[in-house]
Amino acid sequence: MKVKTHYSSIFKYLALILATAVSLYPIFWLITVSLKTQAQYLQSTLDLPWPLDFGNFTAALHGGRFYLWFMNSGIITIGSVILATAASLVAAFAIVFMDFKGKQILLNSIISLMAVPIVVMIVPLYILFARIHLMSTYPGVILIYAAICIPFSIYLLTSFFRTLPGEIVEAAIMDGCSTFKVLSKILVPLSIPPVLTLIIVNALYVWNDLLIALVFLPKNDMRTLMVGVTIFKSRFNLDVPLTMAGLLMISVPMIIVYIVFQRFFIRGLTSGALKG
């Protein structure tokens, strides 16, 4: 029995090591190729780069408008995440801790929006935004991204709030706390894991999205990193190391965000699983 358990553990560890290697190999290839010259890459795509060449990163920065694209992506991502998180916290609080008619129907309707493909909303949103002059504006795109992120955010926060004892909110209200203070001083500090999870998930989505930014930000000076790198890739299609350097620079901010907050990620996703 002990021998079987020992072999089972070895097999599990080998499977995990293999899965990790498969997952990390694209990143490893991206880094190694970006550190090669074009001649080194054409000579061999699999050899390790030596000597290391950092000129691709400088060329990528000067070959495209990376600073402007980075600023646009940062503004849109931060604005969308803040708006979606704030709106979802208020909505989840109302659904869980307030009594009003139709709140379960409202919650089910919001959750059902998660199943609606984004592409079906492009045409009506485009017509609407063109009429109200929100095309090629930060507020317009931030509203769209926030609206896309809100259904899942409400679902996750509602599940978490239902695990909290209602007596906490009742006691705070009896002590004279306003609704805003109950939410900001009591519930938000208790909700750090799911809130940080939402920040990571929503930021990754907004940062990496191409469709919405491509359609609703047609002006050149409003391009995000994903739209800009698409044009950059087309321009330098034959220079693979230079393109990989640009893609690597785009990936770094979100990798840093995930590494910093990863310990809260799983806790946040499973925080509402203990109680229906």
CYANA upper distance limits for C-alpha pairs under 8 A (distance plus 0.5 A):
  1 MET  CA      5 THR  CA      6.77
  2 LYS  CA      6 HIS  CA      6.56
  3 VAL  CA      7 TYR  CA      6.73
  4 LYS  CA      8 SER  CA      6.52
  5 THR  CA      9 SER  CA      6.68
  6 HIS  CA     10 ILE  CA      6.85
  7 TYR  CA     11 PHE  CA      6.65
  8 SER  CA     12 LYS  CA      6.74
  9 SER  CA     13 TYR  CA      6.72
 10 ILE  CA     14 LEU  CA      6.63
 11 PHE  CA     15 ALA  CA      6.58
 12 LYS  CA     16 LEU  CA      6.67
 13 TYR  CA     17 ILE  CA      6.59
 14 LEU  CA     18 LEU  CA      6.58
 15 ALA  CA     19 ALA  CA      6.60
 16 LEU  CA     20 THR  CA      6.54
 17 ILE  CA     21 ALA  CA      6.62
 18 LEU  CA     22 VAL  CA      6.69
 19 ALA  CA     23 SER  CA      6.65
 20 THR  CA     24 LEU  CA      6.56
 21 ALA  CA     25 TYR  CA      6.37
 22 VAL  CA     26 PRO  CA      8.25
 24 LEU  CA     28 PHE  CA      6.72
 25 TYR  CA     29 TRP  CA      6.51
 26 PRO  CA     30 LEU  CA      6.54
 27 ILE  CA     31 ILE  CA      6.73
 28 PHE  CA     32 THR  CA      6.67
 29 TRP  CA     33 VAL  CA      6.46
 30 LEU  CA     34 SER  CA      6.64
 30 LEU  CA    244 MET  CA      6.44
 30 LEU  CA    245 ALA  CA      8.25
 30 LEU  CA    248 LEU  CA      7.28
 31 ILE  CA     35 LEU  CA      6.96
 31 ILE  CA    244 MET  CA      8.15
 31 ILE  CA    245 ALA  CA      8.14
 31 ILE  CA    248 LEU  CA      7.53
 32 THR  CA     36 LYS  CA      7.26
 32 THR  CA     48 LEU  CA      6.85
 32 THR  CA     49 PRO  CA      6.60
 33 VAL  CA     41 TYR  CA      7.44
 33 VAL  CA     45 THR  CA      7.91
 33 VAL  CA     49 PRO  CA      7.80
 33 VAL  CA    240 VAL  CA      8.25
 33 VAL  CA    241 PRO  CA      5.81
 33 VAL  CA    244 MET  CA      7.16
 33 VAL  CA    245 ALA  CA      8.45
 34 SER  CA     54 PHE  CA      8.42
 34 SER  CA     56 ASN  CA      7.17
 34 SER  CA     57 PHE  CA      8.37
 34 SER  CA    240 VAL  CA      8.48
 34 SER  CA    241 PRO  CA      5.04
 34 SER  CA    242 LEU  CA      6.87
 34 SER  CA    243 THR  CA      8.19
 34 SER  CA    244 MET  CA      5.60
 34 SER  CA    245 ALA  CA      5.12
 34 SER  CA    248 LEU  CA      8.22
 35 LEU  CA     49 PRO  CA      6.68
 35 LEU  CA     52 LEU  CA      6.00
 35 LEU  CA     53 ASP  CA      5.45
 35 LEU  CA     54 PHE  CA      6.36
 35 LEU  CA     56 ASN  CA      7.69
 35 LEU  CA    241 PRO  CA      7.55
 35 LEU  CA    245 ALA  CA      8.16
 36 LYS  CA     40 GLN  CA      6.29
 36 LYS  CA     41 TYR  CA      6.62
 36 LYS  CA     49 PRO  CA      5.82
 36 LYS  CA     50 TRP  CA      7.96
 36 LYS  CA     51 PRO  CA      8.49
 36 LYS  CA     52 LEU  CA      6.93
 36 LYS  CA     53 ASP  CA      6.10
 36 LYS  CA    241 PRO  CA      6.66
 37 THR  CA     41 TYR  CA      6.76
 37 THR  CA     53 ASP  CA      6.85
 37 THR  CA     56 ASN  CA      8.20
 37 THR  CA    241 PRO  CA      7.08
 38 GLN  CA     42 LEU  CA      6.71
 38 GLN  CA    239 ASP  CA      6.90
 38 GLN  CA    240 VAL  CA      7.74
 38 GLN  CA    241 PRO  CA      6.76
 39 ALA  CA     43 GLN  CA      6.64
 40 GLN  CA     44 SER  CA      6.82
 40 GLN  CA     45 THR  CA      8.33
 40 GLN  CA     49 PRO  CA      7.92
 41 TYR  CA     45 THR  CA      5.64
 41 TYR  CA    240 VAL  CA      8.39
 41 TYR  CA    241 PRO  CA      7.69
 49 PRO  CA     53 ASP  CA      8.42
 54 PHE  CA     58 THR  CA      7.70
 55 GLY  CA     59 ALA  CA      6.60
 56 ASN  CA     60 ALA  CA      6.44
 56 ASN  CA    241 PRO  CA      7.29
 56 ASN  CA    242 LEU  CA      5.45
 56 ASN  CA    245 ALA  CA      6.45
 57 PHE  CA     61 LEU  CA      6.73
 57 PHE  CA    242 LEU  CA      7.67
 57 PHE  CA    245 ALA  CA      5.99
 57 PHE  CA    246 GLY  CA      7.32
 57 PHE  CA    249 MET  CA      8.45
 58 THR  CA     62 HIS  CA      6.83
 59 ALA  CA     63 GLY  CA      6.13
 59 ALA  CA    242 LEU  CA      7.75
 60 ALA  CA     64 GLY  CA      6.71
 60 ALA  CA     66 PHE  CA      8.39
 60 ALA  CA    242 LEU  CA      6.79
 60 ALA  CA    243 THR  CA      8.00
 60 ALA  CA    245 ALA  CA      7.28
 60 ALA  CA    246 GLY  CA      6.12
 61 LEU  CA     65 ARG  CA      7.42
 61 LEU  CA     66 PHE  CA      6.19
 61 LEU  CA     67 TYR  CA      8.17
 61 LEU  CA    246 GLY  CA      8.18
 62 HIS  CA     66 PHE  CA      8.29
 63 GLY  CA    232 PHE  CA      8.36
 64 GLY  CA    228 GLY  CA      8.12
 64 GLY  CA    232 PHE  CA      6.97
 65 ARG  CA     69 TRP  CA      6.66
 65 ARG  CA    228 GLY  CA      8.19
 66 PHE  CA     70 PHE  CA      6.29
 66 PHE  CA    225 LEU  CA      7.62
 66 PHE  CA    228 GLY  CA      8.27
 67 TYR  CA     71 MET  CA      6.71
 68 LEU  CA     72 ASN  CA      6.73
 68 LEU  CA    221 ASP  CA      7.82
 68 LEU  CA    223 ARG  CA      8.50
 69 TRP  CA     73 SER  CA      6.65
 69 TRP  CA    221 ASP  CA      8.49
 69 TRP  CA    222 MET  CA      7.94
 69 TRP  CA    223 ARG  CA      6.27
 69 TRP  CA    224 THR  CA      5.20
 69 TRP  CA    225 LEU  CA      5.29
 69 TRP  CA    228 GLY  CA      7.10
 70 PHE  CA     74 GLY  CA      6.50
 70 PHE  CA    224 THR  CA      7.22
 70 PHE  CA    225 LEU  CA      6.31
 71 MET  CA     75 ILE  CA      6.61
 72 ASN  CA     76 ILE  CA      6.67
 72 ASN  CA    222 MET  CA      6.92
 72 ASN  CA    223 ARG  CA      7.25
 72 ASN  CA    224 THR  CA      5.91
 72 ASN  CA    225 LEU  CA      8.16
 73 SER  CA     77 THR  CA      6.36
 73 SER  CA    207 TRP  CA      6.77
 73 SER  CA    224 THR  CA      5.40
 73 SER  CA    225 LEU  CA      6.59
 74 GLY  CA     78 ILE  CA      6.46
 74 GLY  CA    207 TRP  CA      8.32
 75 ILE  CA     79 GLY  CA      6.43
 75 ILE  CA    138 TYR  CA      8.23
 76 ILE  CA     80 SER  CA      6.41
 76 ILE  CA    138 TYR  CA      6.95
 76 ILE  CA    141 VAL  CA      7.67
 76 ILE  CA    142 ILE  CA      6.21
 76 ILE  CA    206 VAL  CA      8.23
 77 THR  CA     81 VAL  CA      6.56
 77 THR  CA    142 ILE  CA      8.18
 77 THR  CA    203 ALA  CA      6.37
 77 THR  CA    206 VAL  CA      6.15
 77 THR  CA    207 TRP  CA      6.49
 78 ILE  CA     82 ILE  CA      6.60
 78 ILE  CA    203 ALA  CA      7.98
 79 GLY  CA     83 LEU  CA      6.63
 79 GLY  CA    142 ILE  CA      6.64
 80 SER  CA     84 ALA  CA      6.47
 80 SER  CA    142 ILE  CA      5.32
 80 SER  CA    143 LEU  CA      7.38
 80 SER  CA    145 TYR  CA      6.32
 80 SER  CA    146 ALA  CA      5.34
 80 SER  CA    206 VAL  CA      8.21
 81 VAL  CA     85 THR  CA      6.42
 81 VAL  CA    146 ALA  CA      7.14
 81 VAL  CA    199 ILE  CA      6.74
 81 VAL  CA    202 ASN  CA      6.72
 81 VAL  CA    203 ALA  CA      6.78
 82 ILE  CA     86 ALA  CA      6.56
 83 LEU  CA     87 ALA  CA      6.58
 83 LEU  CA    146 ALA  CA      6.63
 84 ALA  CA     88 SER  CA      6.46
 84 ALA  CA    146 ALA  CA      5.16
 84 ALA  CA    147 ALA  CA      7.48
 84 ALA  CA    149 CYS  CA      6.71
 84 ALA  CA    150 ILE  CA      5.85
 84 ALA  CA    153 SER  CA      8.00
 85 THR  CA     89 LEU  CA      6.60
 85 THR  CA    150 ILE  CA      7.94
 85 THR  CA    153 SER  CA      7.54
 85 THR  CA    195 VAL  CA      7.83
 85 THR  CA    198 LEU  CA      7.87
 85 THR  CA    199 ILE  CA      8.03
 86 ALA  CA     90 VAL  CA      6.94
 87 ALA  CA     91 ALA  CA      6.64
 87 ALA  CA    150 ILE  CA      7.92
 88 SER  CA     92 ALA  CA      6.35
 88 SER  CA    150 ILE  CA      6.47
 88 SER  CA    151 PRO  CA      8.50
 88 SER  CA    153 SER  CA      6.37
 88 SER  CA    154 ILE  CA      5.43
 88 SER  CA    157 LEU  CA      7.85
 89 LEU  CA     93 PHE  CA      6.57
 89 LEU  CA    154 ILE  CA      7.65
 89 LEU  CA    157 LEU  CA      7.37
 90 VAL  CA     94 ALA  CA      6.79
 90 VAL  CA    183 LEU  CA      8.29
 91 ALA  CA     95 ILE  CA      6.70
 91 ALA  CA    154 ILE  CA      7.30
 92 ALA  CA     96 VAL  CA      6.62
 92 ALA  CA    154 ILE  CA      6.07
 92 ALA  CA    155 TYR  CA      8.31
 92 ALA  CA    157 LEU  CA      6.45
 92 ALA  CA    158 THR  CA      5.42
 92 ALA  CA    161 PHE  CA      7.98
 93 PHE  CA     97 PHE  CA      6.23
 93 PHE  CA     98 MET  CA      7.87
 93 PHE  CA    158 THR  CA      7.88
 93 PHE  CA    161 PHE  CA      7.87
 93 PHE  CA    183 LEU  CA      7.84
 94 ALA  CA     98 MET  CA      5.50
 94 ALA  CA     99 ASP  CA      8.41
 95 ILE  CA     99 ASP  CA      8.13
 95 ILE  CA    103 LYS  CA      6.46
 95 ILE  CA    104 GLN  CA      8.18
 95 ILE  CA    107 LEU  CA      7.85
 95 ILE  CA    158 THR  CA      7.87
 96 VAL  CA    158 THR  CA      7.02
 96 VAL  CA    161 PHE  CA      7.23
 96 VAL  CA    162 ARG  CA      7.04
 97 PHE  CA    166 GLY  CA      7.82
 97 PHE  CA    169 VAL  CA      8.31
 99 ASP  CA    103 LYS  CA      8.28
102 GLY  CA    106 LEU  CA      6.59
103 LYS  CA    107 LEU  CA      6.59
104 GLN  CA    108 ASN  CA      6.60
105 ILE  CA    109 SER  CA      6.56
106 LEU  CA    110 ILE  CA      6.73
107 LEU  CA    111 ILE  CA      6.66
107 LEU  CA    155 TYR  CA      8.46
108 ASN  CA    112 SER  CA      6.55
109 SER  CA    113 LEU  CA      7.15
110 ILE  CA    114 MET  CA      8.05
110 ILE  CA    151 PRO  CA      5.98
110 ILE  CA    154 ILE  CA      8.46
111 ILE  CA    115 ALA  CA      8.48
111 ILE  CA    151 PRO  CA      6.01
111 ILE  CA    152 PHE  CA      7.38
111 ILE  CA    154 ILE  CA      8.41
111 ILE  CA    155 TYR  CA      6.92
112 SER  CA    116 VAL  CA      7.91
113 LEU  CA    151 PRO  CA      6.95
114 MET  CA    151 PRO  CA      6.56
114 MET  CA    152 PHE  CA      7.14
116 VAL  CA    120 VAL  CA      8.16
117 PRO  CA    121 MET  CA      8.07
118 ILE  CA    122 ILE  CA      7.43
118 ILE  CA    148 ILE  CA      8.45
121 MET  CA    125 LEU  CA      6.48
122 ILE  CA    126 TYR  CA      6.41
122 ILE  CA    212 ILE  CA      8.38
123 VAL  CA    127 ILE  CA      6.78
124 PRO  CA    128 LEU  CA      6.61
125 LEU  CA    129 PHE  CA      6.42
126 TYR  CA    130 ALA  CA      6.50
126 TYR  CA    135 MET  CA      8.39
126 TYR  CA    215 VAL  CA      8.47
126 TYR  CA    216 PHE  CA      7.71
127 ILE  CA    131 ARG  CA      6.83
128 LEU  CA    132 ILE  CA      6.87
129 PHE  CA    133 HIS  CA      6.25
129 PHE  CA    134 LEU  CA      5.44
129 PHE  CA    135 MET  CA      6.22
129 PHE  CA    140 GLY  CA      7.87
130 ALA  CA    134 LEU  CA      6.82
130 ALA  CA    135 MET  CA      6.33
134 LEU  CA    139 PRO  CA      7.79
134 LEU  CA    140 GLY  CA      5.51
135 MET  CA    140 GLY  CA      7.03
135 MET  CA    141 VAL  CA      8.47
135 MET  CA    216 PHE  CA      6.09
135 MET  CA    217 LEU  CA      7.04
136 SER  CA    140 GLY  CA      7.98
136 SER  CA    141 VAL  CA      8.30
136 SER  CA    216 PHE  CA      6.32
136 SER  CA    217 LEU  CA      4.81
136 SER  CA    218 PRO  CA      6.73
136 SER  CA    219 LYS  CA      6.80
136 SER  CA    222 MET  CA      7.10
137 THR  CA    141 VAL  CA      7.12
137 THR  CA    217 LEU  CA      7.65
137 THR  CA    222 MET  CA      8.28
138 TYR  CA    142 ILE  CA      6.50
139 PRO  CA    143 LEU  CA      6.55
140 GLY  CA    144 ILE  CA      7.01
141 VAL  CA    145 TYR  CA      6.72
141 VAL  CA    212 ILE  CA      8.05
141 VAL  CA    213 ALA  CA      7.86
141 VAL  CA    216 PHE  CA      7.31
141 VAL  CA    217 LEU  CA      8.33
142 ILE  CA    146 ALA  CA      6.45
143 LEU  CA    147 ALA  CA      6.56
144 ILE  CA    148 ILE  CA      6.81
145 TYR  CA    149 CYS  CA      6.75
145 TYR  CA    206 VAL  CA      7.18
146 ALA  CA    150 ILE  CA      6.51
147 ALA  CA    151 PRO  CA      8.07
149 CYS  CA    153 SER  CA      6.80
149 CYS  CA    202 ASN  CA      6.74
150 ILE  CA    154 ILE  CA      6.48
151 PRO  CA    155 TYR  CA      6.74
152 PHE  CA    156 LEU  CA      6.68
153 SER  CA    157 LEU  CA      6.64
153 SER  CA    198 LEU  CA      6.86
154 ILE  CA    158 THR  CA      6.28
155 TYR  CA    159 SER  CA      6.74
156 LEU  CA    160 PHE  CA      6.84
156 LEU  CA    194 PRO  CA      7.70
156 LEU  CA    269 LEU  CA      8.06
156 LEU  CA    272 GLY  CA      7.58
157 LEU  CA    161 PHE  CA      6.51
157 LEU  CA    194 PRO  CA      7.30
157 LEU  CA    195 VAL  CA      8.25
157 LEU  CA    272 GLY  CA      8.44
158 THR  CA    162 ARG  CA      6.74
159 SER  CA    163 THR  CA      7.47
159 SER  CA    271 SER  CA      8.31
159 SER  CA    272 GLY  CA      5.12
159 SER  CA    273 ALA  CA      7.96
159 SER  CA    275 LYS  CA      8.33
159 SER  CA    276 GLY  CA      7.51
160 PHE  CA    164 LEU  CA      7.65
160 PHE  CA    191 SER  CA      8.22
160 PHE  CA    194 PRO  CA      8.01
160 PHE  CA    271 SER  CA      6.27
160 PHE  CA    272 GLY  CA      4.74
160 PHE  CA    273 ALA  CA      8.47
161 PHE  CA    272 GLY  CA      8.21
162 ARG  CA    272 GLY  CA      7.96
162 ARG  CA    275 LYS  CA      7.50
162 ARG  CA    276 GLY  CA      7.51
163 THR  CA    272 GLY  CA      6.89
163 THR  CA    274 LEU  CA      7.58
163 THR  CA    275 LYS  CA      5.99
163 THR  CA    276 GLY  CA      8.03
164 LEU  CA    168 ILE  CA      8.45
165 PRO  CA    169 VAL  CA      8.45
166 GLY  CA    170 GLU  CA      6.90
167 GLU  CA    171 ALA  CA      6.36
168 ILE  CA    172 ALA  CA      6.77
169 VAL  CA    173 ILE  CA      6.72
169 VAL  CA    182 VAL  CA      7.14
170 GLU  CA    174 MET  CA      6.67
171 ALA  CA    175 ASP  CA      6.73
172 ALA  CA    176 GLY  CA      7.13
172 ALA  CA    177 CYS  CA      6.03
172 ALA  CA    182 VAL  CA      7.08
173 ILE  CA    177 CYS  CA      5.40
173 ILE  CA    178 SER  CA      7.06
173 ILE  CA    179 THR  CA      8.05
173 ILE  CA    182 VAL  CA      7.93
177 CYS  CA    181 LYS  CA      6.32
177 CYS  CA    182 VAL  CA      6.66
178 SER  CA    182 VAL  CA      6.74
179 THR  CA    183 LEU  CA      6.80
180 PHE  CA    184 SER  CA      6.50
181 LYS  CA    185 LYS  CA      5.82
181 LYS  CA    186 ILE  CA      7.85
182 VAL  CA    186 ILE  CA      5.79
182 VAL  CA    187 LEU  CA      6.99
183 LEU  CA    187 LEU  CA      5.42
183 LEU  CA    188 VAL  CA      6.51
184 SER  CA    188 VAL  CA      5.83
184 SER  CA    189 PRO  CA      8.02
185 LYS  CA    189 PRO  CA      7.20
186 ILE  CA    190 LEU  CA      7.06
187 LEU  CA    191 SER  CA      6.59
188 VAL  CA    192 ILE  CA      7.05
191 SER  CA    195 VAL  CA      6.49
192 ILE  CA    196 LEU  CA      6.46
193 PRO  CA    197 THR  CA      6.68
193 PRO  CA    264 PHE  CA      5.59
193 PRO  CA    265 PHE  CA      7.43
193 PRO  CA    267 ARG  CA      6.55
193 PRO  CA    268 GLY  CA      5.00
193 PRO  CA    271 SER  CA      8.26
194 PRO  CA    198 LEU  CA      6.69
194 PRO  CA    264 PHE  CA      8.14
194 PRO  CA    265 PHE  CA      8.10
194 PRO  CA    267 ARG  CA      7.78
194 PRO  CA    268 GLY  CA      4.34
194 PRO  CA    269 LEU  CA      7.05
194 PRO  CA    271 SER  CA      7.43
195 VAL  CA    199 ILE  CA      6.74
195 VAL  CA    268 GLY  CA      7.82
196 LEU  CA    200 ILE  CA      6.75
196 LEU  CA    261 PHE  CA      7.58
196 LEU  CA    264 PHE  CA      7.17
196 LEU  CA    265 PHE  CA      7.61
196 LEU  CA    268 GLY  CA      7.82
197 THR  CA    201 VAL  CA      6.67
197 THR  CA    261 PHE  CA      8.47
197 THR  CA    264 PHE  CA      7.07
197 THR  CA    265 PHE  CA      5.47
197 THR  CA    266 ILE  CA      8.35
197 THR  CA    268 GLY  CA      5.90
197 THR  CA    269 LEU  CA      7.37
198 LEU  CA    202 ASN  CA      6.24
199 ILE  CA    203 ALA  CA      6.24
200 ILE  CA    204 LEU  CA      6.55
200 ILE  CA    257 VAL  CA      7.55
200 ILE  CA    258 TYR  CA      7.04
200 ILE  CA    261 PHE  CA      8.13
200 ILE  CA    265 PHE  CA      8.35
201 VAL  CA    205 TYR  CA      6.81
202 ASN  CA    206 VAL  CA      6.66
203 ALA  CA    207 TRP  CA      6.35
203 ALA  CA    254 MET  CA      8.38
204 LEU  CA    208 ASN  CA      6.52
204 LEU  CA    254 MET  CA      6.99
205 TYR  CA    209 ASP  CA      6.37
207 TRP  CA    225 LEU  CA      8.40
207 TRP  CA    226 MET  CA      8.16
207 TRP  CA    254 MET  CA      8.42
208 ASN  CA    226 MET  CA      6.80
209 ASP  CA    213 ALA  CA      7.55
209 ASP  CA    226 MET  CA      7.37
210 LEU  CA    214 LEU  CA      6.34
210 LEU  CA    226 MET  CA      6.21
210 LEU  CA    227 VAL  CA      6.54
211 LEU  CA    215 VAL  CA      6.76
212 ILE  CA    216 PHE  CA      6.38
212 ILE  CA    217 LEU  CA      8.35
213 ALA  CA    217 LEU  CA      5.81
213 ALA  CA    218 PRO  CA      8.47
213 ALA  CA    223 ARG  CA      7.63
213 ALA  CA    224 THR  CA      7.20
213 ALA  CA    227 VAL  CA      7.42
214 LEU  CA    218 PRO  CA      6.91
214 LEU  CA    223 ARG  CA      8.14
214 LEU  CA    227 VAL  CA      6.59
217 LEU  CA    222 MET  CA      6.30
217 LEU  CA    223 ARG  CA      6.74
218 PRO  CA    222 MET  CA      7.73
218 PRO  CA    223 ARG  CA      7.83
219 LYS  CA    223 ARG  CA      7.35
223 ARG  CA    227 VAL  CA      6.38
223 ARG  CA    228 GLY  CA      6.45
224 THR  CA    228 GLY  CA      6.46
225 LEU  CA    229 VAL  CA      6.35
225 LEU  CA    250 ILE  CA      7.40
226 MET  CA    230 THR  CA      6.79
227 VAL  CA    231 ILE  CA      7.15
228 GLY  CA    232 PHE  CA      6.55
229 VAL  CA    233 LYS  CA      6.27
229 VAL  CA    246 GLY  CA      7.65
229 VAL  CA    247 LEU  CA      7.75
230 THR  CA    234 SER  CA      6.86
231 ILE  CA    235 ARG  CA      6.72
232 PHE  CA    236 PHE  CA      6.70
232 PHE  CA    243 THR  CA      7.99
233 LYS  CA    237 ASN  CA      5.78
233 LYS  CA    243 THR  CA      6.34
236 PHE  CA    240 VAL  CA      8.00
236 PHE  CA    242 LEU  CA      7.86
236 PHE  CA    243 THR  CA      7.06
237 ASN  CA    243 THR  CA      7.71
239 ASP  CA    243 THR  CA      6.92
240 VAL  CA    244 MET  CA      6.59
241 PRO  CA    245 ALA  CA      6.67
242 LEU  CA    246 GLY  CA      6.99
243 THR  CA    247 LEU  CA      6.82
244 MET  CA    248 LEU  CA      6.49
245 ALA  CA    249 MET  CA      6.82
246 GLY  CA    250 ILE  CA      6.95
247 LEU  CA    251 SER  CA      6.82
248 LEU  CA    252 VAL  CA      6.79
249 MET  CA    253 PRO  CA      8.27
251 SER  CA    255 ILE  CA      6.78
252 VAL  CA    256 ILE  CA      6.69
253 PRO  CA    257 VAL  CA      6.83
254 MET  CA    258 TYR  CA      6.65
255 ILE  CA    259 ILE  CA      6.65
256 ILE  CA    260 VAL  CA      6.61
257 VAL  CA    261 PHE  CA      6.79
258 TYR  CA    262 GLN  CA      5.83
261 PHE  CA    265 PHE  CA      7.13
262 GLN  CA    266 ILE  CA      8.06
263 ARG  CA    267 ARG  CA      7.90
264 PHE  CA    268 GLY  CA      6.42
265 PHE  CA    269 LEU  CA      6.89
266 ILE  CA    270 THR  CA      6.69
267 ARG  CA    271 SER  CA      6.21
268 GLY  CA    272 GLY  CA      8.48
270 THR  CA    274 LEU  CA      8.33
272 GLY  CA    276 GLY  CA      7.97
